Amino acid sequence: MTVQDGTCKQMTYRDDLPQIAVVFIFVNEALSVILRSVHSVVNHTPAHLLKEIILVDDNSDSVELKFNLDQYVNKRYPGLVKIVRNAKREGLIRARMHGWNAATAAVVGFFDAHVEFNTA
């Protein structure tokens, strides 16, 4: 089943699904790419299901990712986006564990920071 073949449009889902925490892991990813991923989650996930977005920075070098990212998400999505920063490079699995520990939703989904969500 893919979005392109139209089967997704025919699917029905229960209204009482649990909320989700979407976790993005990144290291030195372009700011625009991270923001596109965040915007696509917000724009394509029903608001009542999206509890939080957690961005795990696995010790990026970029000043833009430290200051500009914080300012943008705090202004645009106050209370929705959390940023977890690793003090040293931990690697993908440990970074995911830090995201898991920060999550408060019943369901946690892990994604690369360069994905884009869409709907049929």
N, CA, C and O atoms as CSV, one atom per row, in Angstrom:
chain,resi,resn,atom,element,x,y,z
A,1,MET,N,N,0.845,-1.170,0.000
A,1,MET,CA,C,0.000,0.000,0.000
A,1,MET,C,C,0.894,1.238,0.000
A,1,MET,O,O,1.799,1.361,0.824
A,2,THR,N,N,0.632,2.141,-0.922
A,2,THR,CA,C,1.377,3.396,-0.972
A,2,THR,C,C,0.414,4.554,-1.111
A,2,THR,O,O,-0.756,4.372,-1.447
A,3,VAL,N,N,0.916,5.742,-0.849
A,3,VAL,CA,C,0.097,6.943,-0.997
A,3,VAL,C,C,-0.319,7.111,-2.451
A,3,VAL,O,O,-1.431,7.552,-2.740
A,4,GLN,N,N,0.580,6.755,-3.365
A,4,GLN,CA,C,0.307,6.965,-4.783
A,4,GLN,C,C,-0.826,6.099,-5.323
A,4,GLN,O,O,-1.556,6.535,-6.213
A,5,ASP,N,N,-0.988,4.886,-4.808
A,5,ASP,CA,C,-2.012,4.017,-5.390
A,5,ASP,C,C,-3.425,4.313,-4.876
A,5,ASP,O,O,-4.390,3.714,-5.351
A,6,GLY,N,N,-3.554,5.216,-3.928
A,6,GLY,CA,C,-4.870,5.651,-3.481
A,6,GLY,C,C,-5.513,4.796,-2.406
A,6,GLY,O,O,-6.565,5.166,-1.885
A,7,THR,N,N,-4.919,3.665,-2.055
A,7,THR,CA,C,-5.510,2.799,-1.029
A,7,THR,C,C,-5.564,3.480,0.327
A,7,THR,O,O,-6.463,3.210,1.124
A,8,CYS,N,N,-4.613,4.356,0.593
A,8,CYS,CA,C,-4.586,5.048,1.895
A,8,CYS,C,C,-5.848,5.884,2.107
A,8,CYS,O,O,-6.332,6.016,3.232
A,9,LYS,N,N,-6.370,6.443,1.027
A,9,LYS,CA,C,-7.577,7.273,1.147
A,9,LYS,C,C,-8.787,6.447,1.570
A,9,LYS,O,O,-9.725,6.978,2.165
A,10,GLN,N,N,-8.770,5.162,1.269
A,10,GLN,CA,C,-9.898,4.296,1.585
A,10,GLN,C,C,-9.832,3.732,3.001
A,10,GLN,O,O,-10.815,3.177,3.491
A,11,MET,N,N,-8.704,3.867,3.648
A,11,MET,CA,C,-8.526,3.332,5.004
A,11,MET,C,C,-9.321,4.172,6.006
A,11,MET,O,O,-9.441,5.387,5.852
A,12,THR,N,N,-9.852,3.522,7.017
A,12,THR,CA,C,-10.503,4.239,8.112
A,12,THR,C,C,-9.775,3.888,9.402
A,12,THR,O,O,-9.281,2.773,9.566
A,13,TYR,N,N,-9.716,4.835,10.298
A,13,TYR,CA,C,-8.995,4.656,11.551
A,13,TYR,C,C,-9.905,5.008,12.717
A,13,TYR,O,O,-10.789,5.857,12.602
A,14,ARG,N,N,-9.675,4.346,13.833
A,14,ARG,CA,C,-10.447,4.649,15.037
A,14,ARG,C,C,-10.165,6.085,15.474
A,14,ARG,O,O,-9.092,6.626,15.206
A,15,ASP,N,N,-11.127,6.688,16.138
A,15,ASP,CA,C,-10.964,8.054,16.640
A,15,ASP,C,C,-10.189,8.106,17.951
A,15,ASP,O,O,-9.681,9.161,18.330
A,16,ASP,N,N,-10.096,6.984,18.640
A,16,ASP,CA,C,-9.483,6.985,19.971
A,16,ASP,C,C,-8.051,6.439,19.972
A,16,ASP,O,O,-7.640,5.783,20.929
A,17,LEU,N,N,-7.307,6.702,18.924
A,17,LEU,CA,C,-5.914,6.256,18.863
A,17,LEU,C,C,-5.081,7.001,19.900
A,17,LEU,O,O,-5.410,8.134,20.252
A,18,PRO,N,N,-4.005,6.383,20.397
A,18,PRO,CA,C,-3.161,7.065,21.390
A,18,PRO,C,C,-2.334,8.178,20.745
A,18,PRO,O,O,-2.094,8.176,19.538
A,19,GLN,N,N,-1.913,9.112,21.567
A,19,GLN,CA,C,-1.067,10.204,21.079
A,19,GLN,C,C,0.340,9.689,20.798
A,19,GLN,O,O,0.777,8.680,21.351
A,20,ILE,N,N,1.039,10.418,19.917
A,20,ILE,CA,C,2.385,10.015,19.524
A,20,ILE,C,C,3.404,11.111,19.810
A,20,ILE,O,O,3.104,12.303,19.733
A,21,ALA,N,N,4.602,10.681,20.136
A,21,ALA,CA,C,5.773,11.562,20.182
A,21,ALA,C,C,6.607,11.207,18.959
A,21,ALA,O,O,6.991,10.051,18.781
A,22,VAL,N,N,6.883,12.184,18.127
A,22,VAL,CA,C,7.720,11.982,16.948
A,22,VAL,C,C,9.128,12.433,17.309
A,22,VAL,O,O,9.337,13.575,17.717
A,23,VAL,N,N,10.095,11.529,17.157
A,23,VAL,CA,C,11.479,11.813,17.532
A,23,VAL,C,C,12.342,11.855,16.275
A,23,VAL,O,O,12.383,10.902,15.498
A,24,PHE,N,N,13.028,12.980,16.094
A,24,PHE,CA,C,13.983,13.136,14.999
A,24,PHE,C,C,15.386,13.181,15.579
A,24,PHE,O,O,15.649,13.929,16.520
A,25,ILE,N,N,16.285,12.387,15.022
A,25,ILE,CA,C,17.687,12.382,15.424
A,25,ILE,C,C,18.469,13.094,14.327
A,25,ILE,O,O,18.245,12.843,13.143
A,26,PHE,N,N,19.388,13.984,14.713
A,26,PHE,CA,C,20.199,14.646,13.689
A,26,PHE,C,C,21.585,14.991,14.207
A,26,PHE,O,O,21.805,15.163,15.406
A,27,VAL,N,N,22.512,15.085,13.259
A,27,VAL,CA,C,23.868,15.579,13.499
A,27,VAL,C,C,24.226,16.434,12.294
A,27,VAL,O,O,24.300,15.927,11.175
A,28,ASN,N,N,24.447,17.709,12.510
A,28,ASN,CA,C,24.882,18.629,11.455
A,28,ASN,C,C,23.984,18.601,10.220
A,28,ASN,O,O,24.462,18.785,9.101
A,29,GLU,N,N,22.714,18.378,10.413
A,29,GLU,CA,C,21.739,18.430,9.321
A,29,GLU,C,C,21.456,19.902,9.024
A,29,GLU,O,O,21.543,20.741,9.921
A,30,ALA,N,N,21.124,20.215,7.795
A,30,ALA,CA,C,20.770,21.594,7.446
A,30,ALA,C,C,19.517,22.007,8.221
A,30,ALA,O,O,18.569,21.231,8.341
A,31,LEU,N,N,19.522,23.221,8.737
A,31,LEU,CA,C,18.382,23.729,9.504
A,31,LEU,C,C,17.096,23.652,8.691
A,31,LEU,O,O,16.053,23.261,9.214
A,32,SER,N,N,17.165,24.021,7.415
A,32,SER,CA,C,15.969,24.010,6.567
A,32,SER,C,C,15.386,22.602,6.437
A,32,SER,O,O,14.169,22.442,6.346
A,33,VAL,N,N,16.233,21.599,6.427
A,33,VAL,CA,C,15.776,20.211,6.310
A,33,VAL,C,C,15.051,19.783,7.583
A,33,VAL,O,O,13.998,19.148,7.521
A,34,ILE,N,N,15.614,20.128,8.724
A,34,ILE,CA,C,14.976,19.791,10.008
A,34,ILE,C,C,13.622,20.485,10.117
A,34,ILE,O,O,12.632,19.872,10.518
A,35,LEU,N,N,13.586,21.754,9.762
A,35,LEU,CA,C,12.325,22.500,9.858
A,35,LEU,C,C,11.278,21.959,8.890
A,35,LEU,O,O,10.092,21.927,9.219
A,36,ARG,N,N,11.700,21.534,7.705
A,36,ARG,CA,C,10.746,20.944,6.755
A,36,ARG,C,C,10.140,19.673,7.350
A,36,ARG,O,O,8.943,19.426,7.202
A,37,SER,N,N,10.957,18.875,8.017
A,37,SER,CA,C,10.455,17.657,8.663
A,37,SER,C,C,9.458,17.991,9.766
A,37,SER,O,O,8.399,17.370,9.863
A,38,VAL,N,N,9.799,18.972,10.593
A,38,VAL,CA,C,8.906,19.388,11.686
A,38,VAL,C,C,7.589,19.911,11.125
A,38,VAL,O,O,6.517,19.517,11.583
A,39,HIS,N,N,7.666,20.800,10.129
A,39,HIS,CA,C,6.442,21.354,9.529
A,39,HIS,C,C,5.583,20.245,8.921
A,39,HIS,O,O,4.359,20.272,9.046
A,40,SER,N,N,6.214,19.275,8.269
A,40,SER,CA,C,5.422,18.223,7.629
A,40,SER,C,C,4.701,17.360,8.662
A,40,SER,O,O,3.581,16.913,8.415
A,41,VAL,N,N,5.325,17.120,9.813
A,41,VAL,CA,C,4.642,16.371,10.881
A,41,VAL,C,C,3.435,17.159,11.374
A,41,VAL,O,O,2.338,16.613,11.490
A,42,VAL,N,N,3.636,18.428,11.660
A,42,VAL,CA,C,2.552,19.271,12.183
A,42,VAL,C,C,1.420,19.385,11.162
A,42,VAL,O,O,0.246,19.324,11.527
A,43,ASN,N,N,1.769,19.550,9.894
A,43,ASN,CA,C,0.758,19.758,8.856
A,43,ASN,C,C,0.014,18.487,8.449
A,43,ASN,O,O,-1.087,18.570,7.904
A,44,HIS,N,N,0.597,17.312,8.705
A,44,HIS,CA,C,-0.010,16.073,8.221
A,44,HIS,C,C,-0.382,15.083,9.321
A,44,HIS,O,O,-0.698,13.927,9.041
A,45,THR,N,N,-0.343,15.535,10.554
A,45,THR,CA,C,-0.751,14.679,11.670
A,45,THR,C,C,-1.934,15.338,12.374
A,45,THR,O,O,-1.856,16.521,12.709
A,46,PRO,N,N,-3.013,14.618,12.606
A,46,PRO,CA,C,-4.129,15.215,13.341
A,46,PRO,C,C,-3.643,15.767,14.685
A,46,PRO,O,O,-2.942,15.080,15.428
A,47,ALA,N,N,-4.017,16.994,14.984
A,47,ALA,CA,C,-3.519,17.691,16.183
A,47,ALA,C,C,-3.802,16.916,17.467
A,47,ALA,O,O,-2.991,16.929,18.392
A,48,HIS,N,N,-4.950,16.241,17.526
A,48,HIS,CA,C,-5.283,15.515,18.757
A,48,HIS,C,C,-4.408,14.274,18.962
A,48,HIS,O,O,-4.377,13.716,20.059
A,49,LEU,N,N,-3.701,13.841,17.918
A,49,LEU,CA,C,-2.827,12.671,18.037
A,49,LEU,C,C,-1.365,13.035,18.282
A,49,LEU,O,O,-0.599,12.216,18.790
A,50,LEU,N,N,-0.976,14.254,17.924
A,50,LEU,CA,C,0.428,14.661,18.044
A,50,LEU,C,C,0.671,15.303,19.402
A,50,LEU,O,O,0.285,16.450,19.629
A,51,LYS,N,N,1.303,14.572,20.295
A,51,LYS,CA,C,1.565,15.100,21.633
A,51,LYS,C,C,2.816,15.961,21.658
A,51,LYS,O,O,2.841,17.007,22.307
A,52,GLU,N,N,3.862,15.521,20.947
A,52,GLU,CA,C,5.124,16.258,20.993
A,52,GLU,C,C,6.038,15.826,19.854
A,52,GLU,O,O,5.924,14.730,19.305
A,53,ILE,N,N,6.941,16.729,19.528
A,53,ILE,CA,C,8.023,16.442,18.594
A,53,ILE,C,C,9.308,16.644,19.375
A,53,ILE,O,O,9.514,17.686,19.997
A,54,ILE,N,N,10.165,15.641,19.338
A,54,ILE,CA,C,11.424,15.721,20.073
A,54,ILE,C,C,12.566,15.698,19.069
A,54,ILE,O,O,12.700,14.762,18.281
A,55,LEU,N,N,13.384,16.736,19.110
A,55,LEU,CA,C,14.553,16.828,18.247
A,55,LEU,C,C,15.774,16.483,19.079
A,55,LEU,O,O,16.069,17.164,20.061
A,56,VAL,N,N,16.483,15.437,18.699
A,56,VAL,CA,C,17.685,15.029,19.426
A,56,VAL,C,C,18.902,15.413,18.590
A,56,VAL,O,O,19.145,14.852,17.522
A,57,ASP,N,N,19.655,16.373,19.097
A,57,ASP,CA,C,20.884,16.836,18.452
A,57,ASP,C,C,22.046,16.028,19.018
A,57,ASP,O,O,22.411,16.183,20.183
A,58,ASP,N,N,22.618,15.172,18.188
A,58,ASP,CA,C,23.720,14.322,18.639
A,58,ASP,C,C,25.051,15.066,18.518
A,58,ASP,O,O,25.984,14.614,17.855
A,59,ASN,N,N,25.104,16.223,19.182
A,59,ASN,CA,C,26.313,17.047,19.288
A,59,ASN,C,C,26.752,17.647,17.954
A,59,ASN,O,O,27.894,17.464,17.530
A,60,SER,N,N,25.839,18.364,17.297
A,60,SER,CA,C,26.173,19.068,16.056
A,60,SER,C,C,27.168,20.185,16.322
A,60,SER,O,O,27.243,20.721,17.428
A,61,ASP,N,N,27.933,20.529,15.290
A,61,ASP,CA,C,28.920,21.605,15.380
A,61,ASP,C,C,28.329,22.969,15.038
A,61,ASP,O,O,28.860,23.996,15.462
A,62,SER,N,N,27.260,22.989,14.294
A,62,SER,CA,C,26.695,24.215,13.733
A,62,SER,C,C,26.063,25.117,14.794
A,62,SER,O,O,25.227,24.682,15.585
A,63,VAL,N,N,26.483,26.378,14.791
A,63,VAL,CA,C,25.890,27.377,15.685
A,63,VAL,C,C,24.426,27.598,15.310
A,63,VAL,O,O,23.580,27.821,16.176
A,64,GLU,N,N,24.140,27.534,14.015
A,64,GLU,CA,C,22.768,27.710,13.530
A,64,GLU,C,C,21.831,26.681,14.164
A,64,GLU,O,O,20.689,26.999,14.498
A,65,LEU,N,N,22.312,25.462,14.325
A,65,LEU,CA,C,21.477,24.411,14.908
A,65,LEU,C,C,21.323,24.562,16.411
A,65,LEU,O,O,20.410,23.988,17.004
A,66,LYS,N,N,22.188,25.312,17.016
A,66,LYS,CA,C,22.087,25.510,18.465
A,66,LYS,C,C,21.188,26.695,18.794
A,66,LYS,O,O,20.277,26.562,19.610
A,67,PHE,N,N,21.419,27.831,18.188
A,67,PHE,CA,C,20.697,29.048,18.543
A,67,PHE,C,C,19.436,29.245,17.699
A,67,PHE,O,O,18.342,29.407,18.239
A,68,ASN,N,N,19.594,29.231,16.376
A,68,ASN,CA,C,18.457,29.524,15.494
A,68,ASN,C,C,17.349,28.482,15.598
A,68,ASN,O,O,16.167,28.824,15.568
A,69,LEU,N,N,17.723,27.231,15.720
A,69,LEU,CA,C,16.717,26.171,15.845
A,69,LEU,C,C,15.897,26.366,17.112
A,69,LEU,O,O,14.668,26.302,17.077
A,70,ASP,N,N,16.571,26.602,18.222
A,70,ASP,CA,C,15.868,26.829,19.494
A,70,ASP,C,C,14.894,27.992,19.389
A,70,ASP,O,O,13.726,27.877,19.760
A,71,GLN,N,N,15.387,29.108,18.880
A,71,GLN,CA,C,14.545,30.303,18.781
A,71,GLN,C,C,13.328,30.052,17.903
A,71,GLN,O,O,12.212,30.429,18.258
A,72,TYR,N,N,13.544,29.414,16.756
A,72,TYR,CA,C,12.455,29.194,15.817
A,72,TYR,C,C,11.368,28.299,16.406
A,72,TYR,O,O,10.193,28.665,16.408
A,73,VAL,N,N,11.757,27.132,16.905
A,73,VAL,CA,C,10.728,26.201,17.392
A,73,VAL,C,C,10.045,26.713,18.656
A,73,VAL,O,O,8.861,26.451,18.863
A,74,ASN,N,N,10.772,27.434,19.498
A,74,ASN,CA,C,10.145,27.990,20.703
A,74,ASN,C,C,9.118,29.057,20.359
A,74,ASN,O,O,8.113,29.206,21.054
A,75,LYS,N,N,9.370,29.800,19.288
A,75,LYS,CA,C,8.424,30.841,18.877
A,75,LYS,C,C,7.263,30.246,18.074
A,75,LYS,O,O,6.105,30.597,18.300
A,76,ARG,N,N,7.573,29.352,17.144
A,76,ARG,CA,C,6.558,28.814,16.236
A,76,ARG,C,C,5.704,27.714,16.875
A,76,ARG,O,O,4.498,27.645,16.639
A,77,TYR,N,N,6.328,26.862,17.678
A,77,TYR,CA,C,5.629,25.718,18.264
A,77,TYR,C,C,5.878,25.627,19.768
A,77,TYR,O,O,6.417,24.626,20.240
A,78,PRO,N,N,5.496,26.653,20.525
A,78,PRO,CA,C,5.773,26.612,21.971
A,78,PRO,C,C,5.053,25.437,22.638
A,78,PRO,O,O,3.853,25.234,22.455
A,79,GLY,N,N,5.818,24.677,23.413
A,79,GLY,CA,C,5.246,23.546,24.133
A,79,GLY,C,C,5.109,22.272,23.329
A,79,GLY,O,O,4.897,21.206,23.907
A,80,LEU,N,N,5.222,22.347,22.014
A,80,LEU,CA,C,5.070,21.154,21.174
A,80,LEU,C,C,6.416,20.497,20.872
A,80,LEU,O,O,6.526,19.271,20.865
A,81,VAL,N,N,7.430,21.314,20.625
A,81,VAL,CA,C,8.744,20.790,20.234
A,81,VAL,C,C,9.709,20.881,21.405
A,81,VAL,O,O,9.865,21.934,22.024
A,82,LYS,N,N,10.355,19.754,21.696
A,82,LYS,CA,C,11.408,19.711,22.714
A,82,LYS,C,C,12.728,19.443,22.000
A,82,LYS,O,O,12.776,18.689,21.027
A,83,ILE,N,N,13.792,20.063,22.487
A,83,ILE,CA,C,15.117,19.801,21.925
A,83,ILE,C,C,15.976,19.156,23.001
A,83,ILE,O,O,16.117,19.683,24.104
A,84,VAL,N,N,16.541,18.017,22.663
A,84,VAL,CA,C,17.464,17.306,23.548
A,84,VAL,C,C,18.839,17.409,22.907
A,84,VAL,O,O,19.005,17.083,21.732
A,85,ARG,N,N,19.817,17.859,23.667
A,85,ARG,CA,C,21.174,18.022,23.127
A,85,ARG,C,C,22.140,17.101,23.856
A,85,ARG,O,O,22.253,17.137,25.081
A,86,ASN,N,N,22.822,16.289,23.094
A,86,ASN,CA,C,23.849,15.430,23.669
A,86,ASN,C,C,25.141,16.227,23.824
A,86,ASN,O,O,25.538,16.953,22.913
A,87,ALA,N,N,25.793,16.093,24.970
A,87,ALA,CA,C,27.034,16.821,25.249
A,87,ALA,C,C,28.200,16.284,24.434
A,87,ALA,O,O,29.177,16.994,24.194
A,88,LYS,N,N,28.097,15.026,24.008
A,88,LYS,CA,C,29.109,14.437,23.133
A,88,LYS,C,C,28.391,13.544,22.136
A,88,LYS,O,O,27.237,13.175,22.352
A,89,ARG,N,N,29.056,13.196,21.056
A,89,ARG,CA,C,28.455,12.347,20.040
A,89,ARG,C,C,28.185,10.977,20.633
A,89,ARG,O,O,29.101,10.299,21.096
A,90,GLU,N,N,26.923,10.574,20.616
A,90,GLU,CA,C,26.507,9.317,21.244
A,90,GLU,C,C,26.235,8.207,20.231
A,90,GLU,O,O,26.309,7.026,20.571
A,91,GLY,N,N,25.927,8.572,19.012
A,91,GLY,CA,C,25.547,7.577,18.010
A,91,GLY,C,C,24.036,7.426,17.952
A,91,GLY,O,O,23.316,7.877,18.843
A,92,LEU,N,N,23.574,6.790,16.900
A,92,LEU,CA,C,22.139,6.711,16.615
A,92,LEU,C,C,21.338,6.031,17.723
A,92,LEU,O,O,20.306,6.555,18.144
A,93,ILE,N,N,21.787,4.895,18.193
A,93,ILE,CA,C,20.990,4.142,19.167
A,93,ILE,C,C,20.888,4.888,20.491
A,93,ILE,O,O,19.798,4.992,21.054
A,94,ARG,N,N,21.994,5.404,20.993
A,94,ARG,CA,C,21.934,6.165,22.249
A,94,ARG,C,C,21.128,7.450,22.075
A,94,ARG,O,O,20.399,7.855,22.982
A,95,ALA,N,N,21.256,8.088,20.921
A,95,ALA,CA,C,20.465,9.297,20.662
A,95,ALA,C,C,18.974,8.960,20.684
A,95,ALA,O,O,18.170,9.722,21.220
A,96,ARG,N,N,18.612,7.827,20.107
A,96,ARG,CA,C,17.208,7.394,20.157
A,96,ARG,C,C,16.763,7.160,21.594
A,96,ARG,O,O,15.639,7.503,21.960
A,97,MET,N,N,17.627,6.584,22.399
A,97,MET,CA,C,17.283,6.347,23.806
A,97,MET,C,C,17.061,7.667,24.549
A,97,MET,O,O,16.167,7.763,25.389
A,98,HIS,N,N,17.872,8.683,24.239
A,98,HIS,CA,C,17.658,10.001,24.858
A,98,HIS,C,C,16.303,10.572,24.430
A,98,HIS,O,O,15.596,11.171,25.240
A,99,GLY,N,N,15.947,10.385,23.164
A,99,GLY,CA,C,14.635,10.824,22.686
A,99,GLY,C,C,13.510,10.068,23.365
A,99,GLY,O,O,12.498,10.656,23.747
A,100,TRP,N,N,13.687,8.771,23.514
A,100,TRP,CA,C,12.698,7.921,24.197
A,100,TRP,C,C,12.491,8.393,25.632
A,100,TRP,O,O,11.359,8.499,26.103
A,101,ASN,N,N,13.588,8.673,26.319
A,101,ASN,CA,C,13.503,9.119,27.715
A,101,ASN,C,C,12.816,10.473,27.858
A,101,ASN,O,O,12.189,10.744,28.882
A,102,ALA,N,N,12.927,11.317,26.846
A,102,ALA,CA,C,12.292,12.639,26.891
A,102,ALA,C,C,10.811,12.582,26.526
A,102,ALA,O,O,10.058,13.504,26.838
A,103,ALA,N,N,10.395,11.505,25.871
A,103,ALA,CA,C,9.013,11.387,25.391
A,103,ALA,C,C,8.043,11.118,26.537
A,103,ALA,O,O,8.366,10.424,27.501
A,104,THR,N,N,6.848,11.685,26.404
A,104,THR,CA,C,5.793,11.455,27.390
A,104,THR,C,C,4.546,10.830,26.766
A,104,THR,O,O,3.579,10.549,27.475
A,105,ALA,N,N,4.553,10.612,25.462
A,105,ALA,CA,C,3.394,10.046,24.773
A,105,ALA,C,C,3.370,8.526,24.915
A,105,ALA,O,O,4.385,7.898,25.217
A,106,ALA,N,N,2.199,7.956,24.691
A,106,ALA,CA,C,2.026,6.504,24.778
A,106,ALA,C,C,2.731,5.777,23.635
A,106,ALA,O,O,3.146,4.628,23.785
A,107,VAL,N,N,2.863,6.445,22.508
A,107,VAL,CA,C,3.504,5.867,21.326
A,107,VAL,C,C,4.652,6.778,20.928
A,107,VAL,O,O,4.515,8.002,20.947
A,108,VAL,N,N,5.788,6.182,20.565
A,108,VAL,CA,C,6.958,6.957,20.146
A,108,VAL,C,C,7.402,6.448,18.784
A,108,VAL,O,O,7.599,5.247,18.593
A,109,GLY,N,N,7.559,7.377,17.829
A,109,GLY,CA,C,8.045,7.025,16.496
A,109,GLY,C,C,9.375,7.704,16.241
A,109,GLY,O,O,9.536,8.887,16.540
A,110,PHE,N,N,10.332,6.966,15.690
A,110,PHE,CA,C,11.668,7.495,15.425
A,110,PHE,C,C,11.861,7.666,13.924
A,110,PHE,O,O,11.554,6.771,13.137
A,111,PHE,N,N,12.377,8.837,13.539
A,111,PHE,CA,C,12.561,9.139,12.124
A,111,PHE,C,C,13.874,9.871,11.913
A,111,PHE,O,O,14.373,10.550,12.811
A,112,ASP,N,N,14.430,9.725,10.710
A,112,ASP,CA,C,15.568,10.552,10.333
A,112,ASP,C,C,15.071,11.985,10.211
A,112,ASP,O,O,13.894,12.220,9.938
A,113,ALA,N,N,15.961,12.930,10.413
A,113,ALA,CA,C,15.555,14.339,10.385
A,113,ALA,C,C,15.383,14.869,8.969
A,113,ALA,O,O,15.038,16.038,8.792
A,114,HIS,N,N,15.612,14.051,7.971
A,114,HIS,CA,C,15.459,14.512,6.589
A,114,HIS,C,C,14.314,13.776,5.880
A,114,HIS,O,O,14.425,13.409,4.710
A,115,VAL,N,N,13.223,13.572,6.607
A,115,VAL,CA,C,12.041,12.955,6.003
A,115,VAL,C,C,10.944,14.002,5.863
A,115,VAL,O,O,10.968,15.049,6.509
A,116,GLU,N,N,10.004,13.692,5.018
A,116,GLU,CA,C,8.855,14.574,4.863
A,116,GLU,C,C,7.594,13.714,4.900
A,116,GLU,O,O,7.461,12.766,4.127
A,117,PHE,N,N,6.685,14.043,5.787
A,117,PHE,CA,C,5.425,13.326,5.911
A,117,PHE,C,C,4.460,13.892,4.875
A,117,PHE,O,O,4.518,15.078,4.553
A,118,ASN,N,N,3.572,13.044,4.353
A,118,ASN,CA,C,2.540,13.546,3.454
A,118,ASN,C,C,1.264,12.756,3.666
A,118,ASN,O,O,1.252,11.745,4.368
A,119,THR,N,N,0.210,13.221,3.062
A,119,THR,CA,C,-1.073,12.526,3.143
A,119,THR,C,C,-1.561,12.255,1.736
A,119,THR,O,O,-1.167,12.922,0.779
A,120,ALA,N,N,-2.411,11.280,1.632
A,120,ALA,CA,C,-2.926,10.878,0.318
A,120,ALA,C,C,-3.847,11.927,-0.243
A,120,ALA,O,O,-4.375,11.761,-1.343
